[in-house]
């Protein structure tokens, strides 16, 4: 099993009405209060998530990092072939490429994988 790893900072910036920018500080290597957070981002694509039977290996990889004291952000894709199946289903029901509702249907693949991983 090939697991993609990407360590990086987690931050967000939001433009406020008066033009100023505010953001959360990056979590890696920066002090927040008196503690330092150690965070890793793990991305599990469809090459790793062939189906629900692969979730056990993904959970094992996540907990391997948790046991070392790292905070984990897990990013999951839909199971292998799921996005294509959902796109085809949307087309069968008449969705055009610009359909407002097709993206919601197609996103169900990622939502399903994430929910099953969280269980």
Secondary structure, DSSP 8 states (H G I E B T S, - for coil): ---EEE------EEE-TTS-EEE---STT-EETTEE--EEEEEE-TTT-SSGGGHHHHHHHHHHHHHTT-EEEEEE---TTHHHHHHHHHHHTT--TT-TTHHHHHTHHHHHHHHHHH-
